[in-house]
Amino acid sequence: MAISECPECTYHIPLPPNIAVGDIINCPDCGALLKLVSDFPPVFEAVKEE
Ligand SMILES: [Zn+2]
């Protein structure tokens, strides 16, 4: 399973098996909203809420 790092807290997040670029998840550690912006390598970008 691929692992990526939370840009907010550096927690190592295991990627869900069916995640795709553009999907948004919550960091399981800090709760930040993260959008997958690349899948190879997997990179998350924090989503800032208005
Ligand atoms: Zn986090």
mmCIF file of the protein (N, C-alpha, C, O) and its ligand, coordinates in Angstrom:
data_MODEL
# 
_entry.id   MODEL 
# 
loop_
_entity.id 
_entity.type 
_entity.pdbx_number_of_molecules 
1 polymer     1 
2 non-polymer 1 
# 
_entity_poly.entity_id                      1 
_entity_poly.type                           'polypeptide(L)' 
_entity_poly.nstd_linkage                   no 
_entity_poly.nstd_monomer                   no 
_entity_poly.pdbx_seq_one_letter_code       MAISECPECTYHIPLPPNIAVGDIINCPDCGALLKLVSDFPPVFEAVKEE 
_entity_poly.pdbx_seq_one_letter_code_can   MAISECPECTYHIPLPPNIAVGDIINCPDCGALLKLVSDFPPVFEAVKEE 
_entity_poly.pdbx_strand_id                 A 
# 
loop_
_entity_poly_seq.entity_id 
_entity_poly_seq.num 
_entity_poly_seq.mon_id 
_entity_poly_seq.hetero 
1 1  MET n 
1 2  ALA n 
1 3  ILE n 
1 4  SER n 
1 5  GLU n 
1 6  CYS n 
1 7  PRO n 
1 8  GLU n 
1 9  CYS n 
1 10 THR n 
1 11 TYR n 
1 12 HIS n 
1 13 ILE n 
1 14 PRO n 
1 15 LEU n 
1 16 PRO n 
1 17 PRO n 
1 18 ASN n 
1 19 ILE n 
1 20 ALA n 
1 21 VAL n 
1 22 GLY n 
1 23 ASP n 
1 24 ILE n 
1 25 ILE n 
1 26 ASN n 
1 27 CYS n 
1 28 PRO n 
1 29 ASP n 
1 30 CYS n 
1 31 GLY n 
1 32 ALA n 
1 33 LEU n 
1 34 LEU n 
1 35 LYS n 
1 36 LEU n 
1 37 VAL n 
1 38 SER n 
1 39 ASP n 
1 40 PHE n 
1 41 PRO n 
1 42 PRO n 
1 43 VAL n 
1 44 PHE n 
1 45 GLU n 
1 46 ALA n 
1 47 VAL n 
1 48 LYS n 
1 49 GLU n 
1 50 GLU n 
# 
loop_
_struct_asym.id 
_struct_asym.entity_id 
A 1 
B 2 
# 
loop_
_chem_comp.id 
_chem_comp.type 
_chem_comp.mon_nstd_flag 
ALA 'L-peptide linking' y 
ASN 'L-peptide linking' y 
ASP 'L-peptide linking' y 
CYS 'L-peptide linking' y 
GLU 'L-peptide linking' y 
GLY 'peptide linking'   y 
HIS 'L-peptide linking' y 
ILE 'L-peptide linking' y 
LEU 'L-peptide linking' y 
LYS 'L-peptide linking' y 
MET 'L-peptide linking' y 
PHE 'L-peptide linking' y 
PRO 'L-peptide linking' y 
SER 'L-peptide linking' y 
THR 'L-peptide linking' y 
TYR 'L-peptide linking' y 
VAL 'L-peptide linking' y 
ZN  non-polymer         . 
# 
_pdbx_entity_nonpoly.entity_id   2 
_pdbx_entity_nonpoly.name        ? 
_pdbx_entity_nonpoly.comp_id     ZN 
# 
_pdbx_nonpoly_scheme.asym_id         B 
_pdbx_nonpoly_scheme.entity_id       2 
_pdbx_nonpoly_scheme.mon_id          ZN 
_pdbx_nonpoly_scheme.ndb_seq_num     1 
_pdbx_nonpoly_scheme.pdb_seq_num     101 
_pdbx_nonpoly_scheme.auth_seq_num    101 
_pdbx_nonpoly_scheme.pdb_mon_id      ZN 
_pdbx_nonpoly_scheme.auth_mon_id     ZN 
_pdbx_nonpoly_scheme.pdb_strand_id   A 
_pdbx_nonpoly_scheme.pdb_ins_code    . 
# 
loop_
_atom_site.group_PDB 
_atom_site.id 
_atom_site.type_symbol 
_atom_site.label_atom_id 
_atom_site.label_alt_id 
_atom_site.label_comp_id 
_atom_site.label_asym_id 
_atom_site.label_entity_id 
_atom_site.label_seq_id 
_atom_site.pdbx_PDB_ins_code 
_atom_site.Cartn_x 
_atom_site.Cartn_y 
_atom_site.Cartn_z 
_atom_site.occupancy 
_atom_site.B_iso_or_equiv 
_atom_site.pdbx_formal_charge 
_atom_site.auth_seq_id 
_atom_site.auth_comp_id 
_atom_site.auth_asym_id 
_atom_site.auth_atom_id 
_atom_site.pdbx_PDB_model_num 
ATOM   1   N  N  . MET A 1 1  ? 0.847   -1.199 0.000  1.00 0.00 ? 1   MET A N  1 
ATOM   2   C  CA . MET A 1 1  ? 0.000   0.000  0.000  1.00 0.00 ? 1   MET A CA 1 
ATOM   3   C  C  . MET A 1 1  ? 0.877   1.242  0.000  1.00 0.00 ? 1   MET A C  1 
ATOM   4   O  O  . MET A 1 1  ? 1.883   1.312  0.706  1.00 0.00 ? 1   MET A O  1 
ATOM   5   N  N  . ALA A 1 2  ? 0.478   2.214  -0.801 1.00 0.00 ? 2   ALA A N  1 
ATOM   6   C  CA . ALA A 1 2  ? 1.246   3.455  -0.876 1.00 0.00 ? 2   ALA A CA 1 
ATOM   7   C  C  . ALA A 1 2  ? 1.028   4.295  0.383  1.00 0.00 ? 2   ALA A C  1 
ATOM   8   O  O  . ALA A 1 2  ? -0.023  4.239  1.021  1.00 0.00 ? 2   ALA A O  1 
ATOM   9   N  N  . ILE A 1 3  ? 2.027   5.051  0.705  1.00 0.00 ? 3   ILE A N  1 
ATOM   10  C  CA . ILE A 1 3  ? 1.994   5.941  1.866  1.00 0.00 ? 3   ILE A CA 1 
ATOM   11  C  C  . ILE A 1 3  ? 2.324   7.356  1.367  1.00 0.00 ? 3   ILE A C  1 
ATOM   12  O  O  . ILE A 1 3  ? 3.210   7.539  0.532  1.00 0.00 ? 3   ILE A O  1 
ATOM   13  N  N  . SER A 1 4  ? 1.609   8.334  1.882  1.00 0.00 ? 4   SER A N  1 
ATOM   14  C  CA . SER A 1 4  ? 1.986   9.709  1.601  1.00 0.00 ? 4   SER A CA 1 
ATOM   15  C  C  . SER A 1 4  ? 2.001   10.483 2.904  1.00 0.00 ? 4   SER A C  1 
ATOM   16  O  O  . SER A 1 4  ? 1.515   10.009 3.931  1.00 0.00 ? 4   SER A O  1 
ATOM   17  N  N  . GLU A 1 5  ? 2.569   11.688 2.850  1.00 0.00 ? 5   GLU A N  1 
ATOM   18  C  CA . GLU A 1 5  ? 2.761   12.450 4.073  1.00 0.00 ? 5   GLU A CA 1 
ATOM   19  C  C  . GLU A 1 5  ? 1.786   13.620 4.139  1.00 0.00 ? 5   GLU A C  1 
ATOM   20  O  O  . GLU A 1 5  ? 1.575   14.321 3.149  1.00 0.00 ? 5   GLU A O  1 
ATOM   21  N  N  . CYS A 1 6  ? 1.198   13.822 5.306  1.00 0.00 ? 6   CYS A N  1 
ATOM   22  C  CA . CYS A 1 6  ? 0.339   14.981 5.514  1.00 0.00 ? 6   CYS A CA 1 
ATOM   23  C  C  . CYS A 1 6  ? 1.194   16.246 5.513  1.00 0.00 ? 6   CYS A C  1 
ATOM   24  O  O  . CYS A 1 6  ? 2.162   16.333 6.269  1.00 0.00 ? 6   CYS A O  1 
ATOM   25  N  N  . PRO A 1 7  ? 0.848   17.242 4.665  1.00 0.00 ? 7   PRO A N  1 
ATOM   26  C  CA . PRO A 1 7  ? 1.642   18.482 4.634  1.00 0.00 ? 7   PRO A CA 1 
ATOM   27  C  C  . PRO A 1 7  ? 1.465   19.335 5.881  1.00 0.00 ? 7   PRO A C  1 
ATOM   28  O  O  . PRO A 1 7  ? 2.252   20.252 6.119  1.00 0.00 ? 7   PRO A O  1 
ATOM   29  N  N  . GLU A 1 8  ? 0.447   19.047 6.677  1.00 0.00 ? 8   GLU A N  1 
ATOM   30  C  CA . GLU A 1 8  ? 0.181   19.844 7.870  1.00 0.00 ? 8   GLU A CA 1 
ATOM   31  C  C  . GLU A 1 8  ? 0.911   19.298 9.093  1.00 0.00 ? 8   GLU A C  1 
ATOM   32  O  O  . GLU A 1 8  ? 1.443   20.072 9.889  1.00 0.00 ? 8   GLU A O  1 
ATOM   33  N  N  . CYS A 1 9  ? 0.943   17.977 9.251  1.00 0.00 ? 9   CYS A N  1 
ATOM   34  C  CA . CYS A 1 9  ? 1.488   17.408 10.489 1.00 0.00 ? 9   CYS A CA 1 
ATOM   35  C  C  . CYS A 1 9  ? 2.551   16.342 10.232 1.00 0.00 ? 9   CYS A C  1 
ATOM   36  O  O  . CYS A 1 9  ? 3.108   15.791 11.181 1.00 0.00 ? 9   CYS A O  1 
ATOM   37  N  N  . THR A 1 10 ? 2.841   16.041 8.957  1.00 0.00 ? 10  THR A N  1 
ATOM   38  C  CA . THR A 1 10 ? 3.837   15.044 8.533  1.00 0.00 ? 10  THR A CA 1 
ATOM   39  C  C  . THR A 1 10 ? 3.465   13.607 8.905  1.00 0.00 ? 10  THR A C  1 
ATOM   40  O  O  . THR A 1 10 ? 4.297   12.705 8.810  1.00 0.00 ? 10  THR A O  1 
ATOM   41  N  N  . TYR A 1 11 ? 2.215   13.395 9.330  1.00 0.00 ? 11  TYR A N  1 
ATOM   42  C  CA . TYR A 1 11 ? 1.751   12.027 9.566  1.00 0.00 ? 11  TYR A CA 1 
ATOM   43  C  C  . TYR A 1 11 ? 1.822   11.229 8.264  1.00 0.00 ? 11  TYR A C  1 
ATOM   44  O  O  . TYR A 1 11 ? 1.497   11.743 7.194  1.00 0.00 ? 11  TYR A O  1 
ATOM   45  N  N  . HIS A 1 12 ? 2.243   9.987  8.363  1.00 0.00 ? 12  HIS A N  1 
ATOM   46  C  CA . HIS A 1 12 ? 2.322   9.135  7.177  1.00 0.00 ? 12  HIS A CA 1 
ATOM   47  C  C  . HIS A 1 12 ? 0.978   8.454  6.960  1.00 0.00 ? 12  HIS A C  1 
ATOM   48  O  O  . HIS A 1 12 ? 0.574   7.581  7.728  1.00 0.00 ? 12  HIS A O  1 
ATOM   49  N  N  . ILE A 1 13 ? 0.298   8.869  5.900  1.00 0.00 ? 13  ILE A N  1 
ATOM   50  C  CA . ILE A 1 13 ? -1.069  8.423  5.633  1.00 0.00 ? 13  ILE A CA 1 
ATOM   51  C  C  . ILE A 1 13 ? -1.059  7.260  4.650  1.00 0.00 ? 13  ILE A C  1 
ATOM   52  O  O  . ILE A 1 13 ? -0.541  7.394  3.541  1.00 0.00 ? 13  ILE A O  1 
ATOM   53  N  N  . PRO A 1 14 ? -1.629  6.111  5.044  1.00 0.00 ? 14  PRO A N  1 
ATOM   54  C  CA . PRO A 1 14 ? -1.798  5.031  4.075  1.00 0.00 ? 14  PRO A CA 1 
ATOM   55  C  C  . PRO A 1 14 ? -2.895  5.390  3.087  1.00 0.00 ? 14  PRO A C  1 
ATOM   56  O  O  . PRO A 1 14 ? -4.003  5.735  3.499  1.00 0.00 ? 14  PRO A O  1 
ATOM   57  N  N  . LEU A 1 15 ? -2.612  5.316  1.798  1.00 0.00 ? 15  LEU A N  1 
ATOM   58  C  CA . LEU A 1 15 ? -3.610  5.704  0.804  1.00 0.00 ? 15  LEU A CA 1 
ATOM   59  C  C  . LEU A 1 15 ? -4.707  4.655  0.688  1.00 0.00 ? 15  LEU A C  1 
ATOM   60  O  O  . LEU A 1 15 ? -4.429  3.458  0.627  1.00 0.00 ? 15  LEU A O  1 
ATOM   61  N  N  . PRO A 1 16 ? -5.957  5.114  0.659  1.00 0.00 ? 16  PRO A N  1 
ATOM   62  C  CA . PRO A 1 16 ? -7.045  4.176  0.371  1.00 0.00 ? 16  PRO A CA 1 
ATOM   63  C  C  . PRO A 1 16 ? -6.823  3.561  -1.007 1.00 0.00 ? 16  PRO A C  1 
ATOM   64  O  O  . PRO A 1 16 ? -6.321  4.237  -1.905 1.00 0.00 ? 16  PRO A O  1 
ATOM   65  N  N  . PRO A 1 17 ? -7.187  2.289  -1.192 1.00 0.00 ? 17  PRO A N  1 
ATOM   66  C  CA . PRO A 1 17 ? -6.869  1.592  -2.436 1.00 0.00 ? 17  PRO A CA 1 
ATOM   67  C  C  . PRO A 1 17 ? -7.522  2.189  -3.674 1.00 0.00 ? 17  PRO A C  1 
ATOM   68  O  O  . PRO A 1 17 ? -7.003  2.028  -4.779 1.00 0.00 ? 17  PRO A O  1 
ATOM   69  N  N  . ASN A 1 18 ? -8.640  2.868  -3.514 1.00 0.00 ? 18  ASN A N  1 
ATOM   70  C  CA . ASN A 1 18 ? -9.357  3.370  -4.687 1.00 0.00 ? 18  ASN A CA 1 
ATOM   71  C  C  . ASN A 1 18 ? -9.283  4.883  -4.823 1.00 0.00 ? 18  ASN A C  1 
ATOM   72  O  O  . ASN A 1 18 ? -10.096 5.484  -5.525 1.00 0.00 ? 18  ASN A O  1 
ATOM   73  N  N  . ILE A 1 19 ? -8.306  5.507  -4.153 1.00 0.00 ? 19  ILE A N  1 
ATOM   74  C  CA . ILE A 1 19 ? -8.205  6.961  -4.219 1.00 0.00 ? 19  ILE A CA 1 
ATOM   75  C  C  . ILE A 1 19 ? -7.681  7.379  -5.595 1.00 0.00 ? 19  ILE A C  1 
ATOM   76  O  O  . ILE A 1 19 ? -6.876  6.670  -6.198 1.00 0.00 ? 19  ILE A O  1 
ATOM   77  N  N  . ALA A 1 20 ? -8.139  8.528  -6.083 1.00 0.00 ? 20  ALA A N  1 
ATOM   78  C  CA . ALA A 1 20 ? -7.712  9.047  -7.374 1.00 0.00 ? 20  ALA A CA 1 
ATOM   79  C  C  . ALA A 1 20 ? -7.295  10.503 -7.210 1.00 0.00 ? 20  ALA A C  1 
ATOM   80  O  O  . ALA A 1 20 ? -7.704  11.174 -6.263 1.00 0.00 ? 20  ALA A O  1 
ATOM   81  N  N  . VAL A 1 21 ? -6.478  10.980 -8.138 1.00 0.00 ? 21  VAL A N  1 
ATOM   82  C  CA . VAL A 1 21 ? -6.062  12.383 -8.115 1.00 0.00 ? 21  VAL A CA 1 
ATOM   83  C  C  . VAL A 1 21 ? -7.301  13.279 -8.100 1.00 0.00 ? 21  VAL A C  1 
ATOM   84  O  O  . VAL A 1 21 ? -8.238  13.075 -8.872 1.00 0.00 ? 21  VAL A O  1 
ATOM   85  N  N  . GLY A 1 22 ? -7.290  14.261 -7.223 1.00 0.00 ? 22  GLY A N  1 
ATOM   86  C  CA . GLY A 1 22 ? -8.426  15.162 -7.085 1.00 0.00 ? 22  GLY A CA 1 
ATOM   87  C  C  . GLY A 1 22 ? -9.336  14.794 -5.923 1.00 0.00 ? 22  GLY A C  1 
ATOM   88  O  O  . GLY A 1 22 ? -10.167 15.600 -5.506 1.00 0.00 ? 22  GLY A O  1 
ATOM   89  N  N  . ASP A 1 23 ? -9.183  13.570 -5.393 1.00 0.00 ? 23  ASP A N  1 
ATOM   90  C  CA . ASP A 1 23 ? -9.987  13.160 -4.245 1.00 0.00 ? 23  ASP A CA 1 
ATOM   91  C  C  . ASP A 1 23 ? -9.518  13.890 -2.988 1.00 0.00 ? 23  ASP A C  1 
ATOM   92  O  O  . ASP A 1 23 ? -8.345  14.238 -2.854 1.00 0.00 ? 23  ASP A O  1 
ATOM   93  N  N  . ILE A 1 24 ? -10.451 14.110 -2.082 1.00 0.00 ? 24  ILE A N  1 
ATOM   94  C  CA . ILE A 1 24 ? -10.146 14.801 -0.829 1.00 0.00 ? 24  ILE A CA 1 
ATOM   95  C  C  . ILE A 1 24 ? -10.431 13.861 0.337  1.00 0.00 ? 24  ILE A C  1 
ATOM   96  O  O  . ILE A 1 24 ? -11.494 13.245 0.413  1.00 0.00 ? 24  ILE A O  1 
ATOM   97  N  N  . ILE A 1 25 ? -9.470  13.765 1.235  1.00 0.00 ? 25  ILE A N  1 
ATOM   98  C  CA . ILE A 1 25 ? -9.636  12.947 2.432  1.00 0.00 ? 25  ILE A CA 1 
ATOM   99  C  C  . ILE A 1 25 ? -9.292  13.788 3.650  1.00 0.00 ? 25  ILE A C  1 
ATOM   100 O  O  . ILE A 1 25 ? -8.767  14.894 3.526  1.00 0.00 ? 25  ILE A O  1 
ATOM   101 N  N  . ASN A 1 26 ? -9.593  13.255 4.825  1.00 0.00 ? 26  ASN A N  1 
ATOM   102 C  CA . ASN A 1 26 ? -9.167  13.876 6.071  1.00 0.00 ? 26  ASN A CA 1 
ATOM   103 C  C  . ASN A 1 26 ? -7.923  13.174 6.577  1.00 0.00 ? 26  ASN A C  1 
ATOM   104 O  O  . ASN A 1 26 ? -7.844  11.946 6.570  1.00 0.00 ? 26  ASN A O  1 
ATOM   105 N  N  . CYS A 1 27 ? -6.954  13.959 7.014  1.00 0.00 ? 27  CYS A N  1 
ATOM   106 C  CA . CYS A 1 27 ? -5.801  13.361 7.673  1.00 0.00 ? 27  CYS A CA 1 
ATOM   107 C  C  . CYS A 1 27 ? -6.285  12.642 8.926  1.00 0.00 ? 27  CYS A C  1 
ATOM   108 O  O  . CYS A 1 27 ? -6.983  13.242 9.743  1.00 0.00 ? 27  CYS A O  1 
ATOM   109 N  N  . PRO A 1 28 ? -5.926  11.354 9.100  1.00 0.00 ? 28  PRO A N  1 
ATOM   110 C  CA . PRO A 1 28 ? -6.389  10.626 10.287 1.00 0.00 ? 28  PRO A CA 1 
ATOM   111 C  C  . PRO A 1 28 ? -5.765  11.136 11.575 1.00 0.00 ? 28  PRO A C  1 
ATOM   112 O  O  . PRO A 1 28 ? -6.259  10.827 12.660 1.00 0.00 ? 28  PRO A O  1 
ATOM   113 N  N  . ASP A 1 29 ? -4.703  11.900 11.482 1.00 0.00 ? 29  ASP A N  1 
ATOM   114 C  CA . ASP A 1 29 ? -4.028  12.374 12.690 1.00 0.00 ? 29  ASP A CA 1 
ATOM   115 C  C  . ASP A 1 29 ? -4.478  13.774 13.097 1.00 0.00 ? 29  ASP A C  1 
ATOM   116 O  O  . ASP A 1 29 ? -4.895  13.981 14.236 1.00 0.00 ? 29  ASP A O  1 
ATOM   117 N  N  . CYS A 1 30 ? -4.396  14.751 12.165 1.00 0.00 ? 30  CYS A N  1 
ATOM   118 C  CA . CYS A 1 30 ? -4.709  16.137 12.525 1.00 0.00 ? 30  CYS A CA 1 
ATOM   119 C  C  . CYS A 1 30 ? -6.060  16.594 11.989 1.00 0.00 ? 30  CYS A C  1 
ATOM   120 O  O  . CYS A 1 30 ? -6.545  17.662 12.363 1.00 0.00 ? 30  CYS A O  1 
ATOM   121 N  N  . GLY A 1 31 ? -6.679  15.787 11.106 1.00 0.00 ? 31  GLY A N  1 
ATOM   122 C  CA . GLY A 1 31 ? -8.006  16.131 10.618 1.00 0.00 ? 31  GLY A CA 1 
ATOM   123 C  C  . GLY A 1 31 ? -8.026  17.116 9.471  1.00 0.00 ? 31  GLY A C  1 
ATOM   124 O  O  . GLY A 1 31 ? -9.100  17.520 9.025  1.00 0.00 ? 31  GLY A O  1 
ATOM   125 N  N  . ALA A 1 32 ? -6.849  17.517 8.976  1.00 0.00 ? 32  ALA A N  1 
ATOM   126 C  CA . ALA A 1 32 ? -6.800  18.464 7.861  1.00 0.00 ? 32  ALA A CA 1 
ATOM   127 C  C  . ALA A 1 32 ? -7.443  17.865 6.615  1.00 0.00 ? 32  ALA A C  1 
ATOM   128 O  O  . ALA A 1 32 ? -7.365  16.660 6.374  1.00 0.00 ? 32  ALA A O  1 
ATOM   129 N  N  . LEU A 1 33 ? -8.081  18.734 5.827  1.00 0.00 ? 33  LEU A N  1 
ATOM   130 C  CA . LEU A 1 33 ? -8.602  18.303 4.532  1.00 0.00 ? 33  LEU A CA 1 
ATOM   131 C  C  . LEU A 1 33 ? -7.457  18.305 3.536  1.00 0.00 ? 33  LEU A C  1 
ATOM   132 O  O  . LEU A 1 33 ? -6.766  19.309 3.358  1.00 0.00 ? 33  LEU A O  1 
ATOM   133 N  N  . LEU A 1 34 ? -7.269  17.159 2.887  1.00 0.00 ? 34  LEU A N  1 
ATOM   134 C  CA . LEU A 1 34 ? -6.132  16.990 1.989  1.00 0.00 ? 34  LEU A CA 1 
ATOM   135 C  C  . LEU A 1 34 ? -6.614  16.507 0.633  1.00 0.00 ? 34  LEU A C  1 
ATOM   136 O  O  . LEU A 1 34 ? -7.401  15.566 0.532  1.00 0.00 ? 34  LEU A O  1 
ATOM   137 N  N  . LYS A 1 35 ? -6.122  17.176 -0.418 1.00 0.00 ? 35  LYS A N  1 
ATOM   138 C  CA . LYS A 1 35 ? -6.454  16.753 -1.773 1.00 0.00 ? 35  LYS A CA 1 
ATOM   139 C  C  . LYS A 1 35 ? -5.255  16.054 -2.383 1.00 0.00 ? 35  LYS A C  1 
ATOM   140 O  O  . LYS A 1 35 ? -4.122  16.525 -2.286 1.00 0.00 ? 35  LYS A O  1 
ATOM   141 N  N  . LEU A 1 36 ? -5.529  14.916 -3.017 1.00 0.00 ? 36  LEU A N  1 
ATOM   142 C  CA . LEU A 1 36 ? -4.454  14.202 -3.704 1.00 0.00 ? 36  LEU A CA 1 
ATOM   143 C  C  . LEU A 1 36 ? -4.183  14.922 -5.024 1.00 0.00 ? 36  LEU A C  1 
ATOM   144 O  O  . LEU A 1 36 ? -5.052  14.985 -5.894 1.00 0.00 ? 36  LEU A O  1 
ATOM   145 N  N  . VAL A 1 37 ? -2.971  15.466 -5.166 1.00 0.00 ? 37  VAL A N  1 
ATOM   146 C  CA . VAL A 1 37 ? -2.642  16.246 -6.358 1.00 0.00 ? 37  VAL A CA 1 
ATOM   147 C  C  . VAL A 1 37 ? -1.746  15.476 -7.314 1.00 0.00 ? 37  VAL A C  1 
ATOM   148 O  O  . VAL A 1 37 ? -1.530  15.919 -8.442 1.00 0.00 ? 37  VAL A O  1 
ATOM   149 N  N  . SER A 1 38 ? -1.219  14.331 -6.889 1.00 0.00 ? 38  SER A N  1 
ATOM   150 C  CA . SER A 1 38 ? -0.376  13.498 -7.739 1.00 0.00 ? 38  SER A CA 1 
ATOM   151 C  C  . SER A 1 38 ? -0.464  12.096 -7.188 1.00 0.00 ? 38  SER A C  1 
ATOM   152 O  O  . SER A 1 38 ? -0.565  11.910 -5.976 1.00 0.00 ? 38  SER A O  1 
ATOM   153 N  N  . ASP A 1 39 ? -0.425  11.097 -8.067 1.00 0.00 ? 39  ASP A N  1 
ATOM   154 C  CA . ASP A 1 39 ? -0.484  9.733  -7.530 1.00 0.00 ? 39  ASP A CA 1 
ATOM   155 C  C  . ASP A 1 39 ? 0.819   8.959  -7.710 1.00 0.00 ? 39  ASP A C  1 
ATOM   156 O  O  . ASP A 1 39 ? 0.951   7.853  -7.187 1.00 0.00 ? 39  ASP A O  1 
ATOM   157 N  N  . PHE A 1 40 ? 1.771   9.514  -8.431 1.00 0.00 ? 40  PHE A N  1 
ATOM   158 C  CA . PHE A 1 40 ? 3.061   8.832  -8.525 1.00 0.00 ? 40  PHE A CA 1 
ATOM   159 C  C  . PHE A 1 40 ? 4.168   9.858  -8.624 1.00 0.00 ? 40  PHE A C  1 
ATOM   160 O  O  . PHE A 1 40 ? 4.446   10.360 -9.713 1.00 0.00 ? 40  PHE A O  1 
ATOM   161 N  N  . PRO A 1 41 ? 4.809   10.182 -7.509 1.00 0.00 ? 41  PRO A N  1 
ATOM   162 C  CA . PRO A 1 41 ? 4.504   9.670  -6.165 1.00 0.00 ? 41  PRO A CA 1 
ATOM   163 C  C  . PRO A 1 41 ? 3.244   10.321 -5.611 1.00 0.00 ? 41  PRO A C  1 
ATOM   164 O  O  . PRO A 1 41 ? 2.862   11.402 -6.058 1.00 0.00 ? 41  PRO A O  1 
ATOM   165 N  N  . PRO A 1 42 ? 2.590   9.675  -4.640 1.00 0.00 ? 42  PRO A N  1 
ATOM   166 C  CA . PRO A 1 42 ? 1.401   10.278 -4.057 1.00 0.00 ? 42  PRO A CA 1 
ATOM   167 C  C  . PRO A 1 42 ? 1.742   11.521 -3.235 1.00 0.00 ? 42  PRO A C  1 
ATOM   168 O  O  . PRO A 1 42 ? 2.577   11.472 -2.331 1.00 0.00 ? 42  PRO A O  1 
ATOM   169 N  N  . VAL A 1 43 ? 1.086   12.629 -3.562 1.00 0.00 ? 43  VAL A N  1 
ATOM   170 C  CA . VAL A 1 43 ? 1.333   13.898 -2.877 1.00 0.00 ? 43  VAL A CA 1 
ATOM   171 C  C  . VAL A 1 43 ? -0.005  14.506 -2.476 1.00 0.00 ? 43  VAL A C  1 
ATOM   172 O  O  . VAL A 1 43 ? -0.920  14.621 -3.290 1.00 0.00 ? 43  VAL A O  1 
ATOM   173 N  N  . PHE A 1 44 ? -0.101  14.891 -1.209 1.00 0.00 ? 44  PHE A N  1 
ATOM   174 C  CA . PHE A 1 44 ? -1.290  15.585 -0.734 1.00 0.00 ? 44  PHE A CA 1 
ATOM   175 C  C  . PHE A 1 44 ? -1.007  17.068 -0.587 1.00 0.00 ? 44  PHE A C  1 
ATOM   176 O  O  . PHE A 1 44 ? 0.104   17.487 -0.263 1.00 0.00 ? 44  PHE A O  1 
ATOM   177 N  N  . GLU A 1 45 ? -2.058  17.856 -0.838 1.00 0.00 ? 45  GLU A N  1 
ATOM   178 C  CA . GLU A 1 45 ? -1.986  19.298 -0.641 1.00 0.00 ? 45  GLU A CA 1 
ATOM   179 C  C  . GLU A 1 45 ? -3.130  19.667 0.301  1.00 0.00 ? 45  GLU A C  1 
ATOM   180 O  O  . GLU A 1 45 ? -4.255  19.191 0.147  1.00 0.00 ? 45  GLU A O  1 
ATOM   181 N  N  . ALA A 1 46 ? -2.828  20.518 1.274  1.00 0.00 ? 46  ALA A N  1 
ATOM   182 C  CA . ALA A 1 46 ? -3.870  20.925 2.221  1.00 0.00 ? 46  ALA A CA 1 
ATOM   183 C  C  . ALA A 1 46 ? -4.918  21.763 1.508  1.00 0.00 ? 46  ALA A C  1 
ATOM   184 O  O  . ALA A 1 46 ? -4.588  22.622 0.690  1.00 0.00 ? 46  ALA A O  1 
ATOM   185 N  N  . VAL A 1 47 ? -6.184  21.508 1.824  1.00 0.00 ? 47  VAL A N  1 
ATOM   186 C  CA . VAL A 1 47 ? -7.294  22.287 1.270  1.00 0.00 ? 47  VAL A CA 1 
ATOM   187 C  C  . VAL A 1 47 ? -7.699  23.301 2.323  1.00 0.00 ? 47  VAL A C  1 
ATOM   188 O  O  . VAL A 1 47 ? -8.070  22.945 3.442  1.00 0.00 ? 47  VAL A O  1 
ATOM   189 N  N  . LYS A 1 48 ? -7.623  24.571 1.945  1.00 0.00 ? 48  LYS A N  1 
ATOM   190 C  CA . LYS A 1 48 ? -8.003  25.622 2.883  1.00 0.00 ? 48  LYS A CA 1 
ATOM   191 C  C  . LYS A 1 48 ? -9.481  25.923 2.725  1.00 0.00 ? 48  LYS A C  1 
ATOM   192 O  O  . LYS A 1 48 ? -9.953  26.239 1.633  1.00 0.00 ? 48  LYS A O  1 
ATOM   193 N  N  . GLU A 1 49 ? -10.199 25.821 3.822  1.00 0.00 ? 49  GLU A N  1 
ATOM   194 C  CA . GLU A 1 49 ? -11.627 26.126 3.780  1.00 0.00 ? 49  GLU A CA 1 
ATOM   195 C  C  . GLU A 1 49 ? -11.822 27.622 3.948  1.00 0.00 ? 49  GLU A C  1 
ATOM   196 O  O  . GLU A 1 49 ? -11.114 28.282 4.708  1.00 0.00 ? 49  GLU A O  1 
ATOM   197 N  N  . GLU A 1 50 ? -12.796 28.135 3.223  1.00 0.00 ? 50  GLU A N  1 
ATOM   198 C  CA . GLU A 1 50 ? -13.089 29.572 3.305  1.00 0.00 ? 50  GLU A CA 1 
ATOM   199 C  C  . GLU A 1 50 ? -13.717 29.907 4.648  1.00 0.00 ? 50  GLU A C  1 
ATOM   200 O  O  . GLU A 1 50 ? -14.035 31.067 4.909  1.00 0.00 ? 50  GLU A O  1 
HETATM 201 ZN ZN . ZN  B 2 .  ? -2.177  15.713 9.319  1.00 0.00 2 101 ZN  A ZN 1 
# 
